[in-house]
């Protein structure tokens, strides 16, 4: 009797079916930081599903530090838009030679998006020590996982989302009356779109490019190449006949 190979998804009883796996990877690959929205409202049941998906995120010490504030008041939305516009101007100044590029970029969809959410870290986080004794910033990492969950679920629902970080946290905390210790980390524009960008917007705008995986994944020590991260073409170019490596001694 042959033992199933659990490393092969086709034989791993814990793996999703092929079509389900493809859907997960499709959501990951086609997720975009969206800045252009249609003003159509987001269905309430859909928004609830997205928030539930966010709330299913992993969190260090099971602290669940995320808090979502839905911005429904047009006056608050208008004030937030004006504040972000001011911060974009300040950011442009801070970028020196690239200031003109920053001014041209559309970095938010606050006025157009059907839904506007602010994500904040809750107060009282200091009582959660498990997993944070030496890395207190894991509260922020946990909340970022919740945002990513929401982002991928939104893409699966055909909705776009953009993460805006151009704001003064103290100003926003005061404007939204956050309790002492509460800390805003994101403004999320969420809504219907005409289309999803083929590539990340900052890439098409010439701001930066996606780096090769082999430049970001090392093995055993910093900077040491990891063959697993190399592209198939790169692996073939250094493999001799019979699968032997063409590399010299390390």
C-alpha positions in Angstrom: 0.0 0.0 0.0 1.4 3.4 -1.1 1.5 6.1 1.6 0.0 9.4 0.2 2.6 12.2 -0.3 1.3 14.9 2.0 3.6 17.5 0.4 1.6 17.1 -2.8 -1.7 19.0 -2.6 -3.3 16.3 -4.7 -2.6 13.8 -2.0 -2.7 16.0 1.1 -6.1 15.5 2.9 -5.8 19.0 4.4 -5.4 20.8 1.1 -8.3 22.6 -0.6 -9.6 21.3 -3.9 -7.7 22.5 -6.9 -10.3 25.2 -7.9 -10.4 26.5 -4.4 -6.6 26.8 -4.1 -6.6 28.6 -7.5 -9.2 31.1 -6.2 -7.1 31.8 -3.1 -4.0 32.5 -5.2 -6.0 34.5 -7.7 -7.2 36.8 -4.9 -3.6 37.3 -3.7 -2.2 38.0 -7.2 -5.0 40.3 -8.3 -5.4 42.3 -5.1 -4.6 46.0 -5.8 -4.2 49.2 -3.7 -7.2 50.9 -5.4 -7.5 54.7 -5.7 -10.3 55.0 -8.3 -13.9 54.1 -7.2 -17.5 54.3 -8.3 -19.7 55.9 -5.7 -22.2 53.0 -5.6 -22.9 51.9 -2.0 -21.6 48.6 -0.7 -24.3 46.2 0.3 -24.6 45.9 4.1 -24.5 42.1 4.2 -21.3 42.2 2.1 -19.7 44.7 4.4 -20.5 42.5 7.3 -18.9 39.5 5.7 -15.7 41.5 5.0 -15.5 42.7 8.6 -16.0 39.1 9.8 -13.2 38.1 7.5 -11.0 40.8 9.1 -11.9 39.6 12.5 -10.8 36.1 11.7 -7.2 37.3 11.4 -4.4 35.8 13.5 -3.2 37.9 16.4 -0.3 37.6 18.7 -1.4 36.4 22.2 -4.9 36.3 20.8 -5.1 40.0 21.7 -7.3 41.0 18.7 -6.1 44.6 18.8 -8.0 45.8 15.7 -10.9 48.3 16.0 -12.8 49.4 12.9 -14.6 52.8 12.7 -17.1 53.1 9.9 -17.2 56.8 8.7 -20.8 57.6 7.7 -20.9 61.3 8.5 -20.2 63.3 5.3 -18.6 66.1 7.4 -16.1 63.7 8.9 -15.3 62.3 5.5 -14.8 65.8 4.1 -12.5 66.8 7.0 -10.5 63.6 6.5 -10.1 64.3 2.8 -8.8 67.8 3.4 -6.4 66.6 6.1 -5.0 63.8 3.8 -4.6 66.4 1.0 -2.5 68.5 3.3 -0.4 65.6 4.3 0.2 64.6 0.7 1.6 68.1 0.1 3.9 67.7 3.2 5.0 64.3 2.0 5.9 65.7 -1.4 8.1 68.2 0.3 9.8 65.5 2.3 10.5 63.5 -0.9 12.8 66.2 -2.2 13.7 65.6 -5.9 10.6 63.4 -6.3 8.1 66.1 -5.0 6.5 66.7 -8.3 5.8 63.0 -8.8 4.1 62.8 -5.4 1.9 65.8 -6.2 0.8 64.0 -9.4 -0.1 60.7 -7.8 -3.6 59.9 -6.7 -3.1 58.4 -3.3 -6.6 58.2 -1.9 -10.3 57.7 -2.9 -11.8 59.2 0.2 -14.5 61.2 -1.6 -15.5 58.6 -4.1 -15.4 55.2 -2.3 -18.7 53.8 -1.2 -17.4 53.0 2.3 -14.7 54.6 4.4 -13.2 52.7 7.4 -10.6 53.8 9.9 -8.6 51.0 11.6 -7.2 51.7 15.0 -5.3 49.8 17.7 -7.3 49.5 20.9 -6.4 51.0 24.2 -5.1 48.7 27.0 -2.8 46.7 24.7 0.1 46.8 27.2 -1.6 44.1 29.3 -1.0 41.6 26.5 2.6 40.4 27.0 2.4 36.9 25.4 4.5 37.1 22.2 5.1 40.9 22.8 7.7 41.0 25.6 10.5 41.7 23.2 8.4 42.7 20.2 5.7 45.1 21.4 5.0 46.1 17.8 3.2 42.8 17.2 0.0 44.6 18.0 0.5 46.5 14.8 1.4 43.3 12.9 -1.7 41.6 14.1 -3.9 44.5 12.9 -2.2 44.5 9.6 -3.2 40.8 9.2 -6.8 41.8 9.8 -6.5 44.5 7.1 -5.0 42.0 4.6 -7.9 39.5 5.3 -10.4 42.3 4.5 -8.4 43.2 1.4 -8.4 39.7 0.0 -12.0 39.1 0.9 -13.0 42.4 -0.8 -11.2 41.3 -4.0 -13.1 38.0 -4.0 -16.3 40.0 -3.7 -15.3 42.2 -6.6 -14.7 45.2 -4.5 -11.6 47.4 -4.4 -9.8 48.7 -1.4 -7.1 51.2 -0.8 -5.0 51.7 2.4 -4.3 55.4 3.0 -1.6 56.3 5.5 -1.2 60.0 4.8 -2.5 61.4 8.1 -1.4 62.6 11.5 -2.4 59.9 14.0 -2.8 62.4 16.8 -5.1 64.5 14.7 -7.2 61.6 13.6 -7.4 60.1 17.1 -8.7 63.5 18.4 -11.1 63.9 15.5 -12.6 60.5 16.1 -12.5 60.7 19.9 -10.4 57.6 20.4 -9.7 56.7 24.0 -6.3 57.4 25.5 -3.9 54.7 24.2 -6.0 54.1 21.0 -4.0 54.6 17.9 -5.2 54.9 14.3 -3.1 53.1 11.7 -5.1 53.1 8.5 -7.8 54.8 6.5 -9.4 52.2 4.2 -11.3 53.3 1.1 -13.6 50.4 0.0 -16.0 50.2 -2.8 -17.0 49.3 -6.4 -14.6 49.9 -9.2 -14.8 50.1 -13.0 -11.8 47.7 -13.2 -8.9 46.5 -11.2 -5.4 47.7 -12.2 -3.4 45.2 -14.3 -0.4 46.1 -12.2 0.1 48.0 -8.9 -0.6 51.7 -9.6 2.8 52.9 -8.2 4.5 50.4 -10.6 2.7 51.7 -13.6 3.4 55.3 -12.5 7.1 54.6 -12.4 7.5 55.0 -8.7 9.1 51.6 -8.1 9.1 48.0 -9.4 8.5 44.7 -7.8 11.7 43.1 -6.7 12.7 39.6 -7.7 11.9 37.0 -5.1 15.5 35.8 -5.1 16.6 39.2 -3.9 14.4 39.0 -0.8 14.7 35.3 0.3 18.0 34.1 1.9 19.1 30.8 3.4 20.8 30.3 6.8 22.5 33.7 6.8 21.7 37.2 5.5 22.5 37.6 1.8 23.1 33.9 1.2 21.1 32.8 -1.9 18.2 30.4 -1.5 17.8 28.3 -4.7 14.1 27.7 -3.9 13.4 31.4 -4.4 15.1 31.5 -7.9 13.0 31.6 -11.0 12.8 28.4 -13.0 14.9 30.0 -15.8 17.6 30.9 -13.3 17.6 27.4 -11.8 18.0 25.9 -15.3 20.8 28.2 -16.2 22.9 26.9 -13.3 22.1 23.2 -13.6 24.3 21.0 -15.6 23.4 17.7 -17.3 21.7 15.2 -15.2 20.5 17.9 -12.8 23.9 18.6 -11.3 24.5 22.2 -10.2 26.8 24.4 -12.3 27.7 26.4 -9.2 31.2 26.3 -7.8 31.8 25.6 -4.2 30.0 28.0 -1.8 
